[in-house]
Amino acid sequence: MLPRSEAIPRSLGAMSRAEALARRLKLNINSATARQVLNSLDDSVSTFVGQFRQGRILKELPTDVLNMTVEEALLHSTKVRKLLLDGRFVK
């Protein structure tokens, strides 16, 4: 099991921020990598990559994304979203 890939916290009534983002981006919340990303929305991309992704992902990520939060980066571009969610880069 991946670190931070536990179930996304759900709230009664209204959707949580992670659920709403997953629905908006059409992410599979049953995927361990998607749950890991959604549970790290407030981390910076550089911190997230350092903890949970292989260093080779840095060659593909635009440098301006590294200081964004994971949530901002997911909304930044499709390429960034795919890189953060791709299972090939998981440590």
C-alpha positions in Angstrom: 0.0 0.0 0.0 1.3 3.5 -0.9 1.8 6.0 1.9 -1.1 8.5 2.1 -3.3 6.4 -0.1 -6.0 5.8 2.5 -9.6 6.6 1.6 -10.4 10.2 0.9 -12.2 11.8 3.8 -15.9 12.2 3.0 -18.2 14.6 4.6 -21.9 14.3 5.2 -24.0 16.3 2.8 -21.6 18.4 0.8 -18.6 16.9 -1.0 -15.1 17.4 0.4 -12.6 19.5 -1.5 -10.8 16.3 -2.6 -14.0 14.6 -3.8 -15.0 17.7 -5.8 -11.6 18.0 -7.4 -11.6 14.3 -8.3 -15.0 14.6 -9.9 -14.0 17.8 -11.8 -10.9 16.2 -13.2 -12.6 12.8 -13.7 -10.0 11.0 -11.4 -10.5 7.4 -10.3 -10.7 7.7 -6.5 -10.3 3.9 -6.2 -6.7 4.3 -7.6 -4.0 4.3 -4.9 -2.0 6.9 -6.8 -5.0 9.2 -7.2 -5.8 8.9 -3.5 -2.2 9.7 -2.6 -2.3 12.9 -4.8 -5.7 13.9 -3.4 -4.6 13.4 0.2 -1.6 15.7 -0.5 -3.4 18.7 -2.1 -1.9 21.3 0.3 1.7 20.1 -0.1 4.0 21.8 -2.6 4.8 19.9 -5.7 8.5 19.8 -4.9 7.7 18.3 -1.4 5.3 15.8 -2.9 7.7 14.7 -5.6 10.5 14.4 -3.0 8.5 12.1 -0.8 6.4 10.0 -3.2 7.8 10.2 -6.8 11.1 9.3 -8.5 13.5 12.1 -9.2 13.3 11.6 -12.9 9.9 13.2 -13.0 11.6 16.5 -12.4 13.0 16.5 -15.9 9.5 16.5 -17.3 7.8 18.9 -15.0 7.9 22.7 -15.8 10.0 24.5 -13.2 7.2 27.0 -12.4 5.1 24.1 -11.1 7.5 23.1 -8.4 6.4 25.9 -6.1 2.7 25.4 -6.6 0.5 23.3 -4.3 -0.5 19.9 -5.7 -4.0 21.2 -6.2 -2.9 24.2 -8.3 -0.6 21.9 -10.3 -3.4 19.5 -11.1 -5.4 22.4 -12.5 -2.3 23.9 -14.3 -2.1 21.5 -17.2 -2.9 18.0 -18.4 0.7 17.1 -18.7 1.4 18.0 -15.1 -1.7 16.1 -14.0 -0.6 13.0 -15.9 2.9 13.1 -14.5 1.7 13.4 -10.9 -0.8 10.5 -11.3 1.3 8.2 -13.4 2.2 5.0 -11.5 5.5 4.6 -13.3 7.0 7.4 -11.2 5.9 6.1 -7.8 8.8 5.4 -5.4 
